[in-house]
Amino acid sequence: MTTGALSVAAGGLSVACPEPASQFDYGSVEPSVAKYLRGEADRIRRQYAASIVQIGKALLRAKRYLGHGEFIRWVEGEAGIPARSAQTYMRVGRWVADKSVAVAHLPPTVLYVLSSPSTPEAVVLDVLKRVDAGERVPPIAVIRREASEVRQAKRGRHVAPVPASSDQRAGADDPEVKELLREALGLVAHRLTADEFDRFRDIMTCSTVLDDPMLARNMLAAFSTLERSIPGRSERGLTFMAVVS
């Protein structure tokens, strides 16, 4: 995808709606195919974002007639949408209601982050200012990092690397540990919402946690407490902790 701006009609004016940076290598296909794929991705992305907003608003209207439990049963059984997804769509639909037309055409991941109550207002206002000015919106990874930094600053904490001891440096390239870490974080990433994952990352990378000399033991203690309250729990978490400790 190019880094140009999309033109979105709004009251006869041309409102710039930034494209996300491409993560696909179009050099692997013919130029004509690359042009076609870019156009299709552009169309799909805009339709996807518009659908999310429209579905969110429709769910908000339907929710007026049902209690919370009834609504969950209806949205999952009749609309065929998982409750967590429905909550995300409604949050987006509610959030864009008083925003400019261009905002509703932002990439879905940007809409999810900007509409999240955990995203600091300063970060949201900065992105909205760029959208209204027709500027390019930062990649989602940059927005999340900025939001994380603001939250960390508000808590009086700063993400900082922990100086490694010689023993730690010697084991830093242990492939087994690396693979276990990737597996554990992959499991977390696929089961949490974007907001929950951001919070998990903030906690696990803040200096308060990383500087704790009893980190491994405290994590084992936390797992031991949690395992008693989770039916059908897996032993993989404890195995992972036993290895890294």
DOLO-759556 format. One line per 8 residues: number of its first residue (from 1); their letters; for each residue y, z, x of C-alpha. Coordinates in steps of 0.001 Angstrom, whole numbers, plus 500000, padded with zeros to 6 digits. Each point is the difference from the previous one (the first is absolute). Last residue first. Layout:
BEGIN
NUM = a = Y,Z,X ~ ...;
//
This chain:
BEGIN
245 = svvamftl = 480602,536348,512932 ~ 499940,496274,499396 ~ 496227,499957,499442 ~ 499766,503064,497753 ~ 502916,498736,497942 ~ 498295,496688,499338 ~ 496750,501709,499028 ~ 501918,502288,497657;
237 = gresrgpi = 501624,497045,498310 ~ 496710,498150,499824 ~ 498221,502849,498139 ~ 500851,498516,496632 ~ 500955,502059,496969 ~ 497932,499791,496816 ~ 502313,502421,498244 ~ 503199,500784,501951;
229 = sreltsfa = 501183,503629,499869 ~ 497783,501458,502743 ~ 500740,497056,502256 ~ 503725,500752,499924 ~ 499790,503392,501686 ~ 497655,498779,502734 ~ 502215,496962,500557 ~ 503045,502261,500444;
221 = almnralm = 498092,502198,502474 ~ 498933,496942,501974 ~ 503621,498843,500088 ~ 501100,503424,501241 ~ 497383,499915,502760 ~ 501025,496526,501137 ~ 503723,500813,499920 ~ 499836,503364,501772;
213 = pddlvtsc = 502490,499009,502706 ~ 502372,498829,497211 ~ 502371,497460,501525 ~ 498654,497158,497854 ~ 500397,501960,496773 ~ 503556,501273,500387 ~ 500879,496825,501913 ~ 499515,497869,496908;
205 = tmidrfrd = 497307,497325,500140 ~ 497427,501454,497572 ~ 502592,501126,497470 ~ 502016,496788,499951 ~ 496809,497904,499861 ~ 498673,501915,496993 ~ 503394,499697,498272 ~ 500071,496255,500619;
197 = fedatlrh = 496400,499760,498736 ~ 500929,501839,496828 ~ 502965,497704,499393 ~ 497945,496850,500623 ~ 497342,501267,497610 ~ 496934,501533,501546 ~ 496382,498844,499999 ~ 500083,496928,502226;
189 = avlglaer = 502238,501540,502668 ~ 497922,503179,500202 ~ 496737,498177,500612 ~ 501685,497795,502577 ~ 501442,503056,501729 ~ 496508,501474,500378 ~ 498454,496707,501150 ~ 502741,499303,502530;
181 = llekvepd = 499754,503547,501341 ~ 496233,499744,500270 ~ 500293,496698,501864 ~ 502533,501427,502441 ~ 497857,503068,500611 ~ 496939,497852,500737 ~ 501999,497658,502223 ~ 501188,502844,502286;
173 = dagarqds = 503226,498577,501397 ~ 502014,503219,499795 ~ 497263,502049,501646 ~ 501546,500113,503474 ~ 503467,500378,498525 ~ 498867,503066,498082 ~ 498504,501578,503101 ~ 503168,499280,502003;
165 = sapvpavh = 502045,501627,497266 ~ 501860,497853,497534 ~ 503656,500535,499205 ~ 500298,500038,496181 ~ 501891,497037,498655 ~ 502915,500838,497748 ~ 500554,499718,496271 ~ 502932,502196,499271;
157 = rgrkaqrv = 500213,503010,497742 ~ 502984,501570,498312 ~ 498561,499329,496581 ~ 502887,497684,499241 ~ 499467,498235,503320 ~ 496339,499380,499165 ~ 500940,498544,496634 ~ 502565,497708,501615;
149 = esaerriv = 497510,498881,502644 ~ 497334,499293,497374 ~ 502402,497910,497926 ~ 500979,498023,503087 ~ 496346,499414,500850 ~ 499215,498918,496460 ~ 502894,497551,499966 ~ 498965,498602,503392;
141 = aippvreg = 496393,499495,498880 ~ 501243,498289,496837 ~ 501831,497380,502040 ~ 503797,500322,499870 ~ 501823,498288,497093 ~ 501911,496867,500965 ~ 503580,499963,498830 ~ 501281,498667,496697;
133 = advrklvd = 502659,502709,499772 ~ 498345,501466,496906 ~ 496666,500100,501839 ~ 501522,501638,503076 ~ 501692,502678,497910 ~ 496767,500608,498142 ~ 498204,500560,503323 ~ 502609,502515,501194;
125 = lvvaepts = 500055,501757,496640 ~ 496228,500477,500087 ~ 500073,501392,503542 ~ 502801,502445,499159 ~ 498190,501063,496822 ~ 497004,501215,502001 ~ 496647,498512,498926 ~ 497824,502774,498523;
117 = psslvylv = 501029,499122,496442 ~ 498361,496592,500490 ~ 501937,497093,498519 ~ 500987,498660,503423 ~ 496433,500221,501321 ~ 498277,498287,497086 ~ 502699,497328,499703 ~ 499670,499211,503706;
109 = tpplhava = 496231,499630,499645 ~ 500513,497722,496980 ~ 502243,497567,501934 ~ 503568,499957,498624 ~ 500578,497924,496891 ~ 501021,502897,497742 ~ 502724,500901,502504 ~ 501632,496575,499670;
101 = vskdavwr = 500795,500591,496323 ~ 502154,503018,500824 ~ 498862,503546,499267 ~ 500211,502106,496842 ~ 496443,499401,498755 ~ 498562,499557,503497 ~ 498913,503646,500259 ~ 498380,500292,496574;
93 = gvrmytqa = 497855,496917,500544 ~ 499072,501134,503509 ~ 498954,503443,498790 ~ 498131,498427,497114 ~ 498073,497763,502406 ~ 499110,502955,502222 ~ 498826,502098,497057 ~ 497888,497100,498764;
85 = srapigae = 498414,499629,503423 ~ 499047,503674,499986 ~ 498578,499772,496480 ~ 497803,497011,500846 ~ 500904,496947,497862 ~ 497595,498492,497472 ~ 502635,499795,497252 ~ 497596,501398,497388;
77 = gevwrife = 497813,502551,501788 ~ 502183,500920,502977 ~ 503392,499807,498277 ~ 498686,501479,496772 ~ 498169,502941,501567 ~ 503005,500797,502176 ~ 502326,499703,496993 ~ 497873,502321,497916;
69 = ghglyrka = 500058,502647,502729 ~ 503775,499755,500415 ~ 500822,499834,496296 ~ 500514,496594,498462 ~ 502740,498085,498203 ~ 502643,500041,502725 ~ 497372,498965,502546 ~ 499934,496489,498560;
61 = rllakgiq = 503612,499338,500983 ~ 499464,501341,503518 ~ 496860,497871,500318 ~ 501969,496877,499080 ~ 502690,500852,502569 ~ 497406,500425,502735 ~ 498223,496801,498998 ~ 503266,498054,500234;
53 = visaayqr = 500909,501459,503400 ~ 496518,499419,501408 ~ 499932,496487,498573 ~ 503325,499117,501627 ~ 498723,501190,503385 ~ 496805,497975,499638 ~ 501853,496912,498808 ~ 502331,500196,503007;
45 = rirdaegr = 497149,500451,502446 ~ 497901,497275,498406 ~ 502841,497466,500175 ~ 500880,500792,503623 ~ 496324,500004,501017 ~ 499577,496613,498309 ~ 503038,498581,501777 ~ 498865,501303,503353;
37 = lykavspe = 496532,498588,499398 ~ 501376,496531,499207 ~ 502230,499943,503071 ~ 497105,501152,502195 ~ 497786,497286,498500 ~ 502576,497326,500858 ~ 500399,501422,503523 ~ 496192,499941,500585;
29 = vsgydfqs = 498323,503377,500360 ~ 499495,502577,502796 ~ 503715,500116,500791 ~ 500507,501717,496666 ~ 499175,503308,501652 ~ 500246,502580,497241 ~ 502013,503218,500255 ~ 503172,498393,498663;
21 = apepcavs = 503181,502054,499726 ~ 500816,500922,496426 ~ 502382,497679,498155 ~ 503459,501183,499096 ~ 501539,499554,496535 ~ 503419,498417,500190 ~ 501761,499765,496655 ~ 501259,496569,498972;
13 = lggaavsl = 502379,500343,497090 ~ 499644,498424,496575 ~ 499384,503326,498307 ~ 497271,500865,502430 ~ 497940,497215,501545 ~ 497858,501129,502898 ~ 500255,498113,503304 ~ 497500,501157,502579;
5 = agttm = 501318,500945,503408 ~ 498830,498815,503410 ~ 497539,501866,502198 ~ 497357,497327,499790 ~ 496551,500762,498801;
//
